[in-house]
Amino acid sequence: MELTALGLGLLGVALAEPASRMLAAARWPGRDPVVALLLWQAVGLGGGISLFGAGLAYGLSPMGDSLPSATAAFAVSVANGVWPPVMDPLHVGALLIALGVLIRLLSVLVITTMRTLRARRRHRDLLDVLATPWPHASGTRVLDHPVPVAYCLPGRSSRLVVSAGVLDTLDTAGVVAVLAHERAHLRERHDLVVLPFVAWGATAPFVRGMVCAQLAVARLIEMRADDVARKLCDPTELATALKEVGGSAPAAALSSFTDALEARIDRITAPPAPLPVVVRWLVRLVALALVVVPLALLLVH
Amino acid sequence: MSGVTSLGELERAVMNVLWETDRDMTAREVQDQLADRDLATTTVLTVLGRLERKQLVHRIRDGRAHHYRPVASREDHVAELMSDALDDASDRGAALARFLGTMSDEERSRLRDLLG
């Protein structure tokens, strides 16, 4: 099982670092954000399974030839009150590290979720008292502030918000276009799409690949929301609205951010050619393999 | 202008009364300010209770009377919402707020580092 552990460890590291960086830098995801987001989920999940599995497999390798049999042998032995002598500190250490990382990841996920839910409830309470309904679109509220901001508050009781600054900058059609984009975030629960990557980033912020993954996923959900909005309203209307609201930001605004916005706007008016069907299926297969292969290595042997 | 108004709408109306009045108010005084809505005192008390639970108003006991006071000004709360929305947007995509507006220097440099 040491070989399995080595293989899984290499796969996990490869996914967390070079693969994440390469995928974050690649250009094709912009041609099909949905397929790319699927691949990202597989990279995150497969990477997690591989790294955790590697520690588990190495730690339990003295106990048997496969993870299920080794786990059973270890459990039986411990249940009988006998510590298996083959379980030396090195293997026990590997086991503890694997479990520690898993517990850390899960607790970060739980804490992040709880904190987010609490902050959202507070934000919603304030919004309901402060923001006034916007008559031109149902479920939209206006916050009286001159800085142009449009955003959505996800959750079961979601809210769409535009600031007065947005209404000053855009005409009704423009605001509707921006809202179509926000509504896509809400309907497709993009907050849940980013959640695993936020947890990974918070668990291991020192791994640059994780940070790249977070940024890439955030960029992709914006593109996806643009794609949805473009089908619901006039693309040039959407592009103009984004440009005008974005353009009212101070000139000092971060250049790479405005670059990213510019690239997004170009993408709306001149969408890139969609990925060939074969490539789309290939990516889906790779995504499936990234999750199935490490699981199979661990469980079937 | 009564009957079908939602609780959320009433909460907004009561907060507006408290914000526009420069002193602590009793439920009765709030009710009087909203006389055109024809609200029952219990309704006003319910709304004030909800606002207190949401930490939007303080209840101050003064002898046998209870006075209510906004926890913060409307402007402070709007600023809180705006900074929430902007923070989330710069928080490595943790939330979905997009900021089309201003960023602080610190946020900007953090984002620049990340995108570097």
Interface residues (C-beta under 8 A of the other chain):
Chain A: T116 A119 H123 D125 L126 L127 D128 V129 L130 T132 L143 D144 H145 V147 P148 V149 A150 Y151 C152 P154 V161 S163 G165 V166 E182 H185 H190 D191 V194 F197 V198 G201 V211 Q214 L215 V217 A218 R219 I221 E222 L242 V245 G246 S248 A249 P250 A252 A253 L254 S256 F257 A260
Chain B: G8 E11 R12 M15 L51 K54 L56 R74 H77 V78 A79 E80 L81 M82 D84 A85 L86 D88 A89 R92 G93 A94 A95 L96 A97 R98 F99 L100 G101 T102 M103 R108 L111 R112 L114 L115
